[in-house]
Amino acid sequence: MSLGSISGLFQTALELGLMSSLTVLALFLSYTMLNVCDLSTDGCFTLGASVGAVVAIAGHPFLSIPAAMGAGIISGFVTAVLQTRMGINSLLAGIIVNTGLYSVNIAIMGNSSLLNMNKTDTVFSMLKDALGKGTLGSQYKLIIVGIAVIAVIIFLSLFLRTRLGLAIRATGNNPDMVRSSSIDPAFTITVGLCVANAFTGLSGCLLAQSQKSVNIDIGSGMVTVALASLLIGNAFMGKGSIPKRAVGAVIGSIIFRLVYTIALRFNMPAFMLKLVSSVIVIIAISGPYFKEQLPLIRRRREVKKHA
Protein backbone atom coordinates (compact mmCIF):
# COMPACT_ATOMS: atom_id res chain seq x y z
CA MET A 1 0.00 0.00 0.00
CA SER A 2 1.51 3.32 -1.10
CA LEU A 3 1.91 6.39 1.09
CA GLY A 4 -0.69 8.24 -1.00
CA SER A 5 -3.31 5.53 -0.50
CA ILE A 6 -2.62 5.44 3.25
CA SER A 7 -3.03 9.23 3.39
CA GLY A 8 -6.29 9.03 1.44
CA LEU A 9 -7.49 6.22 3.71
CA PHE A 10 -6.82 8.26 6.83
CA GLN A 11 -8.45 11.39 5.39
CA THR A 12 -11.61 9.48 4.50
CA ALA A 13 -11.75 7.99 8.00
CA LEU A 14 -11.13 11.43 9.52
CA GLU A 15 -13.91 13.09 7.51
CA LEU A 16 -16.47 10.36 8.20
CA GLY A 17 -15.34 10.08 11.82
CA LEU A 18 -15.84 13.79 12.43
CA MET A 19 -19.26 13.76 10.77
CA SER A 20 -20.49 10.79 12.80
CA SER A 21 -18.84 12.20 15.95
CA LEU A 22 -21.69 14.72 16.12
CA THR A 23 -24.03 11.76 16.69
CA VAL A 24 -21.55 10.36 19.22
CA LEU A 25 -21.64 13.69 21.07
CA ALA A 26 -25.45 13.45 21.00
CA LEU A 27 -25.22 10.07 22.74
CA PHE A 28 -22.63 11.54 25.09
CA LEU A 29 -25.31 13.96 26.25
CA SER A 30 -28.30 11.60 26.31
CA TYR A 31 -26.64 8.32 27.33
CA THR A 32 -23.70 9.43 29.48
CA MET A 33 -25.02 12.64 31.04
CA LEU A 34 -28.78 12.00 31.09
CA ASN A 35 -28.61 8.20 31.46
CA VAL A 36 -31.24 7.73 28.73
CA CYS A 37 -30.61 5.23 25.93
CA ASP A 38 -32.27 6.91 22.94
CA LEU A 39 -32.93 4.30 20.25
CA SER A 40 -34.51 6.86 17.92
CA THR A 41 -30.99 7.85 16.78
CA ASP A 42 -31.14 5.93 13.47
CA GLY A 43 -34.41 7.55 12.41
CA CYS A 44 -33.38 10.99 13.64
CA PHE A 45 -30.13 10.81 11.67
CA THR A 46 -32.08 10.02 8.50
CA LEU A 47 -34.56 12.78 9.38
CA GLY A 48 -31.77 15.35 9.54
CA ALA A 49 -30.33 14.06 6.27
CA SER A 50 -33.66 14.12 4.42
CA VAL A 51 -34.76 17.54 5.74
CA GLY A 52 -31.33 19.02 5.00
CA ALA A 53 -31.37 17.55 1.48
CA VAL A 54 -34.87 18.79 0.66
CA VAL A 55 -34.07 22.33 1.87
CA ALA A 56 -30.76 22.34 -0.05
CA ILE A 57 -32.49 21.11 -3.22
CA ALA A 58 -34.96 23.98 -2.79
CA GLY A 59 -31.97 26.34 -3.10
CA HIS A 60 -31.13 27.06 0.54
CA PRO A 61 -27.98 25.09 1.47
CA PHE A 62 -27.14 27.20 4.54
CA LEU A 63 -30.73 27.14 5.79
CA SER A 64 -30.63 23.34 5.56
CA ILE A 65 -28.40 23.15 8.65
CA PRO A 66 -30.78 24.88 11.14
CA ALA A 67 -33.71 23.12 9.43
CA ALA A 68 -32.12 19.70 10.04
CA MET A 69 -31.31 20.61 13.65
CA GLY A 70 -34.88 21.85 14.14
CA ALA A 71 -36.22 18.55 12.82
CA GLY A 72 -33.95 16.75 15.29
CA ILE A 73 -35.30 18.88 18.12
CA ILE A 74 -38.87 17.89 17.20
CA SER A 75 -37.86 14.21 17.14
CA GLY A 76 -36.22 14.54 20.56
CA PHE A 77 -39.28 16.34 21.93
CA VAL A 78 -41.64 13.57 20.78
CA THR A 79 -39.36 10.91 22.29
CA ALA A 80 -39.20 12.82 25.58
CA VAL A 81 -42.99 13.32 25.72
CA LEU A 82 -43.56 9.59 25.26
CA GLN A 83 -41.18 8.90 28.16
CA THR A 84 -42.13 11.63 30.61
CA ARG A 85 -45.81 12.34 29.91
CA MET A 86 -47.16 9.02 28.68
CA GLY A 87 -45.28 6.63 30.95
CA ILE A 88 -43.61 4.70 28.12
CA ASN A 89 -40.27 3.04 28.84
CA SER A 90 -37.34 5.02 27.38
CA LEU A 91 -36.15 2.11 25.21
CA LEU A 92 -39.64 1.47 23.88
CA ALA A 93 -40.22 5.20 23.27
CA GLY A 94 -37.07 5.33 21.13
CA ILE A 95 -38.12 2.26 19.14
CA ILE A 96 -41.61 3.73 18.55
CA VAL A 97 -40.23 7.07 17.32
CA ASN A 98 -37.60 5.34 15.19
CA THR A 99 -40.30 3.21 13.54
CA GLY A 100 -42.58 6.19 12.94
CA LEU A 101 -39.76 8.27 11.49
CA TYR A 102 -39.33 5.78 8.65
CA SER A 103 -42.69 6.82 7.21
CA VAL A 104 -42.05 10.48 8.02
CA ASN A 105 -38.71 10.41 6.20
CA ILE A 106 -40.24 8.75 3.13
CA ALA A 107 -42.90 11.49 3.07
CA ILE A 108 -40.28 14.25 3.41
CA MET A 109 -38.31 12.74 0.52
CA GLY A 110 -41.40 12.94 -1.73
CA ASN A 111 -42.50 9.29 -1.41
CA SER A 112 -39.07 8.20 -2.62
CA SER A 113 -36.36 6.17 -0.87
CA LEU A 114 -33.55 8.07 -2.60
CA LEU A 115 -32.72 11.74 -3.21
CA ASN A 116 -29.99 12.73 -5.67
CA MET A 117 -28.15 16.00 -4.99
CA ASN A 118 -25.54 15.89 -7.77
CA LYS A 119 -26.82 19.14 -9.31
CA THR A 120 -27.53 20.80 -5.96
CA ASP A 121 -25.40 23.42 -4.25
CA THR A 122 -24.39 22.33 -0.75
CA VAL A 123 -22.40 23.99 2.02
CA PHE A 124 -19.46 21.82 0.94
CA SER A 125 -19.60 22.69 -2.76
CA MET A 126 -20.03 26.40 -1.98
CA LEU A 127 -16.97 26.42 0.30
CA LYS A 128 -15.00 24.44 -2.28
CA ASP A 129 -15.81 27.05 -4.93
CA ALA A 130 -14.97 29.88 -2.55
CA LEU A 131 -11.56 28.43 -1.59
CA GLY A 132 -10.62 27.45 -5.14
CA LYS A 133 -7.84 25.05 -5.97
CA GLY A 134 -4.91 24.47 -3.68
CA THR A 135 -4.10 22.82 -0.36
CA LEU A 136 -6.81 24.65 1.57
CA GLY A 137 -9.38 24.08 -1.15
CA SER A 138 -8.81 20.33 -1.08
CA GLN A 139 -9.62 20.21 2.66
CA TYR A 140 -13.03 21.88 2.39
CA LYS A 141 -14.85 18.91 3.96
CA LEU A 142 -12.52 18.81 6.97
CA ILE A 143 -12.89 22.57 7.46
CA ILE A 144 -16.70 22.43 7.65
CA VAL A 145 -17.03 19.33 9.82
CA GLY A 146 -14.12 20.49 12.00
CA ILE A 147 -15.87 23.80 12.68
CA ALA A 148 -19.12 21.96 13.45
CA VAL A 149 -17.45 19.53 15.89
CA ILE A 150 -15.49 22.27 17.68
CA ALA A 151 -18.66 24.38 17.99
CA VAL A 152 -20.60 21.45 19.49
CA ILE A 153 -17.80 20.61 21.96
CA ILE A 154 -17.60 24.25 23.09
CA PHE A 155 -21.40 24.41 23.39
CA LEU A 156 -21.54 21.22 25.49
CA SER A 157 -18.66 22.38 27.70
CA LEU A 158 -20.41 25.68 28.45
CA PHE A 159 -24.00 24.37 28.50
CA LEU A 160 -23.33 21.56 30.98
CA ARG A 161 -21.84 24.12 33.42
CA THR A 162 -25.00 26.23 33.49
CA ARG A 163 -27.73 25.71 36.08
CA LEU A 164 -29.86 23.86 33.52
CA GLY A 165 -26.88 21.78 32.39
CA LEU A 166 -26.06 20.81 35.96
CA ALA A 167 -29.73 19.88 36.48
CA ILE A 168 -29.54 17.61 33.41
CA ARG A 169 -26.41 15.92 34.77
CA ALA A 170 -28.04 15.54 38.18
CA THR A 171 -31.12 13.99 36.57
CA GLY A 172 -28.92 11.32 35.03
CA ASN A 173 -27.20 10.62 38.36
CA ASN A 174 -30.14 10.80 40.76
CA PRO A 175 -33.61 11.82 39.51
CA ASP A 176 -35.10 11.48 43.02
CA MET A 177 -32.68 14.06 44.39
CA VAL A 178 -33.53 16.39 41.49
CA ARG A 179 -37.23 15.95 42.23
CA SER A 180 -36.68 16.80 45.90
CA SER A 181 -34.85 19.97 44.81
CA SER A 182 -38.04 21.26 43.11
CA ILE A 183 -36.65 20.58 39.63
CA ASP A 184 -38.92 18.75 37.20
CA PRO A 185 -37.00 15.75 35.75
CA ALA A 186 -39.44 15.65 32.84
CA PHE A 187 -38.28 19.13 31.80
CA THR A 188 -34.56 18.32 32.04
CA ILE A 189 -35.03 15.05 30.11
CA THR A 190 -36.98 16.89 27.41
CA VAL A 191 -34.33 19.61 27.04
CA GLY A 192 -31.50 17.06 27.04
CA LEU A 193 -33.08 14.88 24.35
CA CYS A 194 -33.99 17.91 22.20
CA VAL A 195 -30.40 19.18 22.28
CA ALA A 196 -28.95 15.70 21.67
CA ASN A 197 -31.21 15.02 18.70
CA ALA A 198 -30.36 18.43 17.23
CA PHE A 199 -26.74 17.23 17.04
CA THR A 200 -27.88 13.97 15.43
CA GLY A 201 -29.90 15.89 12.83
CA LEU A 202 -26.87 18.07 12.10
CA SER A 203 -24.71 14.97 11.66
CA GLY A 204 -27.16 13.48 9.15
CA CYS A 205 -27.44 16.75 7.25
CA LEU A 206 -23.68 17.11 6.84
CA LEU A 207 -23.22 13.49 5.71
CA ALA A 208 -26.02 13.83 3.14
CA GLN A 209 -24.57 17.03 1.70
CA SER A 210 -21.06 15.57 1.73
CA GLN A 211 -22.00 12.50 -0.33
CA LYS A 212 -24.64 14.43 -2.33
CA SER A 213 -27.34 11.80 -1.87
CA VAL A 214 -29.78 10.54 0.73
CA ASN A 215 -30.93 6.95 1.05
CA ILE A 216 -33.73 5.97 3.42
CA ASP A 217 -31.24 3.61 5.11
CA ILE A 218 -28.52 6.26 5.56
CA GLY A 219 -29.01 6.21 9.33
CA SER A 220 -29.20 2.43 9.67
CA GLY A 221 -26.96 1.22 12.49
CA MET A 222 -25.93 4.74 13.60
CA VAL A 223 -26.86 4.06 17.22
CA THR A 224 -24.50 1.04 17.21
CA VAL A 225 -21.71 3.05 15.57
CA ALA A 226 -22.19 5.95 18.00
CA LEU A 227 -22.30 3.71 21.06
CA ALA A 228 -19.16 1.85 20.01
CA SER A 229 -17.35 5.13 19.31
CA LEU A 230 -18.44 6.51 22.69
CA LEU A 231 -17.13 3.46 24.53
CA ILE A 232 -13.85 3.53 22.60
CA GLY A 233 -13.47 7.20 23.52
CA ASN A 234 -14.11 6.41 27.19
CA ALA A 235 -11.43 3.73 27.06
CA PHE A 236 -8.89 6.25 25.74
CA MET A 237 -9.81 9.33 27.77
CA GLY A 238 -11.52 7.79 30.80
CA LYS A 239 -13.07 10.11 33.34
CA GLY A 240 -12.31 13.80 33.50
CA SER A 241 -13.68 17.17 32.55
CA ILE A 242 -16.55 17.56 30.07
CA PRO A 243 -14.28 18.92 27.28
CA LYS A 244 -11.83 16.05 27.75
CA ARG A 245 -14.59 13.42 27.61
CA ALA A 246 -16.19 15.11 24.59
CA VAL A 247 -12.85 15.10 22.75
CA GLY A 248 -12.50 11.43 23.70
CA ALA A 249 -15.87 10.73 22.06
CA VAL A 250 -14.64 12.38 18.85
CA ILE A 251 -11.39 10.37 18.93
CA GLY A 252 -13.40 7.19 19.44
CA SER A 253 -15.51 8.02 16.40
CA ILE A 254 -12.42 8.56 14.24
CA ILE A 255 -10.85 5.27 15.43
CA PHE A 256 -14.07 3.38 14.69
CA ARG A 257 -14.28 4.84 11.19
CA LEU A 258 -10.61 4.05 10.58
CA VAL A 259 -11.24 0.38 11.39
CA TYR A 260 -14.34 0.47 9.19
CA THR A 261 -12.43 2.04 6.29
CA ILE A 262 -9.59 -0.49 6.57
CA ALA A 263 -12.17 -3.30 6.44
CA LEU A 264 -13.57 -1.82 3.23
CA ARG A 265 -10.05 -1.41 1.85
CA PHE A 266 -9.46 -5.15 2.21
CA ASN A 267 -12.52 -5.83 0.06
CA MET A 268 -14.64 -7.14 2.90
CA PRO A 269 -18.19 -7.85 1.65
CA ALA A 270 -20.64 -5.05 2.48
CA PHE A 271 -22.93 -7.44 4.39
CA MET A 272 -20.07 -8.21 6.81
CA LEU A 273 -19.65 -4.59 7.96
CA LYS A 274 -22.59 -4.84 10.38
CA LEU A 275 -20.85 -7.81 11.99
CA VAL A 276 -17.65 -5.75 12.24
CA SER A 277 -19.64 -3.03 14.04
CA SER A 278 -21.09 -5.57 16.46
CA VAL A 279 -17.66 -7.07 17.21
CA ILE A 280 -16.21 -3.61 17.89
CA VAL A 281 -19.10 -2.87 20.29
CA ILE A 282 -18.54 -6.19 22.10
CA ILE A 283 -14.81 -5.48 22.48
CA ALA A 284 -15.45 -1.89 23.62
CA ILE A 285 -18.00 -2.97 26.24
CA SER A 286 -16.28 -6.11 27.51
CA GLY A 287 -12.75 -4.64 27.42
CA PRO A 288 -12.99 -2.66 30.69
CA TYR A 289 -14.66 -5.65 32.41
CA PHE A 290 -11.87 -8.06 31.46
CA LYS A 291 -9.32 -5.43 32.42
CA GLU A 292 -10.80 -5.37 35.93
CA GLN A 293 -10.94 -9.17 36.04
CA LEU A 294 -7.31 -9.61 34.90
CA PRO A 295 -5.75 -9.34 38.41
CA LEU A 296 -8.26 -11.88 39.74
CA ILE A 297 -7.50 -14.30 36.89
CA ARG A 298 -3.76 -13.97 37.60
CA ARG A 299 -4.28 -14.68 41.31
CA ARG A 300 -6.31 -17.79 40.48
CA ARG A 301 -3.52 -19.06 38.22
CA GLU A 302 -0.93 -18.49 40.96
CA VAL A 303 -3.08 -20.35 43.47
CA LYS A 304 -3.42 -23.30 41.05
CA LYS A 305 0.35 -23.36 40.51
CA HIS A 306 1.07 -23.52 44.25
CA ALA A 307 -1.71 -26.01 44.93
C-alpha positions in Angstrom: 0.0 0.0 0.0 1.5 3.3 -1.1 1.9 6.4 1.1 -0.7 8.2 -1.0 -3.3 5.5 -0.5 -2.6 5.4 3.2 -3.0 9.2 3.4 -6.3 9.0 1.4 -7.5 6.2 3.7 -6.8 8.3 6.8 -8.4 11.4 5.4 -11.6 9.5 4.5 -11.8 8.0 8.0 -11.1 11.4 9.5 -13.9 13.1 7.5 -16.5 10.4 8.2 -15.3 10.1 11.8 -15.8 13.8 12.4 -19.3 13.8 10.8 -20.5 10.8 12.8 -18.8 12.2 15.9 -21.7 14.7 16.1 -24.0 11.8 16.7 -21.5 10.4 19.2 -21.6 13.7 21.1 -25.5 13.5 21.0 -25.2 10.1 22.7 -22.6 11.5 25.1 -25.3 14.0 26.3 -28.3 11.6 26.3 -26.6 8.3 27.3 -23.7 9.4 29.5 -25.0 12.6 31.0 -28.8 12.0 31.1 -28.6 8.2 31.5 -31.2 7.7 28.7 -30.6 5.2 25.9 -32.3 6.9 22.9 -32.9 4.3 20.2 -34.5 6.9 17.9 -31.0 7.8 16.8 -31.1 5.9 13.5 -34.4 7.5 12.4 -33.4 11.0 13.6 -30.1 10.8 11.7 -32.1 10.0 8.5 -34.6 12.8 9.4 -31.8 15.4 9.5 -30.3 14.1 6.3 -33.7 14.1 4.4 -34.8 17.5 5.7 -31.3 19.0 5.0 -31.4 17.5 1.5 -34.9 18.8 0.7 -34.1 22.3 1.9 -30.8 22.3 0.0 -32.5 21.1 -3.2 -35.0 24.0 -2.8 -32.0 26.3 -3.1 -31.1 27.1 0.5 -28.0 25.1 1.5 -27.1 27.2 4.5 -30.7 27.1 5.8 -30.6 23.3 5.6 -28.4 23.2 8.6 -30.8 24.9 11.1 -33.7 23.1 9.4 -32.1 19.7 10.0 -31.3 20.6 13.6 -34.9 21.8 14.1 -36.2 18.5 12.8 -33.9 16.8 15.3 -35.3 18.9 18.1 -38.9 17.9 17.2 -37.9 14.2 17.1 -36.2 14.5 20.6 -39.3 16.3 21.9 -41.6 13.6 20.8 -39.4 10.9 22.3 -39.2 12.8 25.6 -43.0 13.3 25.7 -43.6 9.6 25.3 -41.2 8.9 28.2 -42.1 11.6 30.6 -45.8 12.3 29.9 -47.2 9.0 28.7 -45.3 6.6 30.9 -43.6 4.7 28.1 -40.3 3.0 28.8 -37.3 5.0 27.4 -36.1 2.1 25.2 -39.6 1.5 23.9 -40.2 5.2 23.3 -37.1 5.3 21.1 -38.1 2.3 19.1 -41.6 3.7 18.6 -40.2 7.1 17.3 -37.6 5.3 15.2 -40.3 3.2 13.5 -42.6 6.2 12.9 -39.8 8.3 11.5 -39.3 5.8 8.7 -42.7 6.8 7.2 -42.1 10.5 8.0 -38.7 10.4 6.2 -40.2 8.7 3.1 -42.9 11.5 3.1 -40.3 14.3 3.4 -38.3 12.7 0.5 -41.4 12.9 -1.7 -42.5 9.3 -1.4 -39.1 8.2 -2.6 -36.4 6.2 -0.9 -33.5 8.1 -2.6 -32.7 11.7 -3.2 -30.0 12.7 -5.7 -28.1 16.0 -5.0 -25.5 15.9 -7.8 -26.8 19.1 -9.3 -27.5 20.8 -6.0 -25.4 23.4 -4.2 -24.4 22.3 -0.7 -22.4 24.0 2.0 -19.5 21.8 0.9 -19.6 22.7 -2.8 -20.0 26.4 -2.0 -17.0 26.4 0.3 -15.0 24.4 -2.3 -15.8 27.1 -4.9 -15.0 29.9 -2.5 -11.6 28.4 -1.6 -10.6 27.5 -5.1 -7.8 25.1 -6.0 -4.9 24.5 -3.7 -4.1 22.8 -0.4 -6.8 24.7 1.6 -9.4 24.1 -1.1 -8.8 20.3 -1.1 -9.6 20.2 2.7 -13.0 21.9 2.4 -14.8 18.9 4.0 -12.5 18.8 7.0 -12.9 22.6 7.5 -16.7 22.4 7.6 -17.0 19.3 9.8 -14.1 20.5 12.0 -15.9 23.8 12.7 -19.1 22.0 13.5 -17.4 19.5 15.9 -15.5 22.3 17.7 -18.7 24.4 18.0 -20.6 21.5 19.5 -17.8 20.6 22.0 -17.6 24.2 23.1 -21.4 24.4 23.4 -21.5 21.2 25.5 -18.7 22.4 27.7 -20.4 25.7 28.5 -24.0 24.4 28.5 -23.3 21.6 31.0 -21.8 24.1 33.4 -25.0 26.2 33.5 -27.7 25.7 36.1 -29.9 23.9 33.5 -26.9 21.8 32.4 -26.1 20.8 36.0 -29.7 19.9 36.5 -29.5 17.6 33.4 -26.4 15.9 34.8 -28.0 15.5 38.2 -31.1 14.0 36.6 -28.9 11.3 35.0 -27.2 10.6 38.4 -30.1 10.8 40.8 -33.6 11.8 39.5 -35.1 11.5 43.0 -32.7 14.1 44.4 -33.5 16.4 41.5 -37.2 16.0 42.2 -36.7 16.8 45.9 -34.9 20.0 44.8 -38.0 21.3 43.1 -36.6 20.6 39.6 -38.9 18.7 37.2 -37.0 15.8 35.8 -39.4 15.6 32.8 -38.3 19.1 31.8 -34.6 18.3 32.0 -35.0 15.1 30.1 -37.0 16.9 27.4 -34.3 19.6 27.0 -31.5 17.1 27.0 -33.1 14.9 24.3 -34.0 17.9 22.2 -30.4 19.2 22.3 -28.9 15.7 21.7 -31.2 15.0 18.7 -30.4 18.4 17.2 -26.7 17.2 17.0 -27.9 14.0 15.4 -29.9 15.9 12.8 -26.9 18.1 12.1 -24.7 15.0 11.7 -27.2 13.5 9.2 -27.4 16.8 7.3 -23.7 17.1 6.8 -23.2 13.5 5.7 -26.0 13.8 3.1 -24.6 17.0 1.7 -21.1 15.6 1.7 -22.0 12.5 -0.3 -24.6 14.4 -2.3 -27.3 11.8 -1.9 -29.8 10.5 0.7 -30.9 7.0 1.1 -33.7 6.0 3.4 -31.2 3.6 5.1 -28.5 6.3 5.6 -29.0 6.2 9.3 -29.2 2.4 9.7 -27.0 1.2 12.5 -25.9 4.7 13.6 -26.9 4.1 17.2 -24.5 1.0 17.2 -21.7 3.1 15.6 -22.2 6.0 18.0 -22.3 3.7 21.1 -19.2 1.8 20.0 -17.4 5.1 19.3 -18.4 6.5 22.7 -17.1 3.5 24.5 -13.8 3.5 22.6 -13.5 7.2 23.5 -14.1 6.4 27.2 -11.4 3.7 27.1 -8.9 6.3 25.7 -9.8 9.3 27.8 -11.5 7.8 30.8 -13.1 10.1 33.3 -12.3 13.8 33.5 -13.7 17.2 32.6 -16.5 17.6 30.1 -14.3 18.9 27.3 -11.8 16.0 27.8 -14.6 13.4 27.6 -16.2 15.1 24.6 -12.8 15.1 22.8 -12.5 11.4 23.7 -15.9 10.7 22.1 -14.6 12.4 18.9 -11.4 10.4 18.9 -13.4 7.2 19.4 -15.5 8.0 16.4 -12.4 8.6 14.2 -10.8 5.3 15.4 -14.1 3.4 14.7 -14.3 4.8 11.2 -10.6 4.0 10.6 -11.2 0.4 11.4 -14.3 0.5 9.2 -12.4 2.0 6.3 -9.6 -0.5 6.6 -12.2 -3.3 6.4 -13.6 -1.8 3.2 -10.1 -1.4 1.9 -9.5 -5.1 2.2 -12.5 -5.8 0.1 -14.6 -7.1 2.9 -18.2 -7.8 1.7 -20.6 -5.1 2.5 -22.9 -7.4 4.4 -20.1 -8.2 6.8 -19.7 -4.6 8.0 -22.6 -4.8 10.4 -20.8 -7.8 12.0 -17.6 -5.7 12.2 -19.6 -3.0 14.0 -21.1 -5.6 16.5 -17.7 -7.1 17.2 -16.2 -3.6 17.9 -19.1 -2.9 20.3 -18.5 -6.2 22.1 -14.8 -5.5 22.5 -15.4 -1.9 23.6 -18.0 -3.0 26.2 -16.3 -6.1 27.5 -12.7 -4.6 27.4 -13.0 -2.7 30.7 -14.7 -5.6 32.4 -11.9 -8.1 31.5 -9.3 -5.4 32.4 -10.8 -5.4 35.9 -10.9 -9.2 36.0 -7.3 -9.6 34.9 -5.7 -9.3 38.4 -8.3 -11.9 39.7 -7.5 -14.3 36.9 -3.8 -14.0 37.6 -4.3 -14.7 41.3 -6.3 -17.8 40.5 -3.5 -19.1 38.2 -0.9 -18.5 41.0 -3.1 -20.3 43.5 -3.4 -23.3 41.0 0.3 -23.4 40.5 1.1 -23.5 44.3 -1.7 -26.0 44.9 
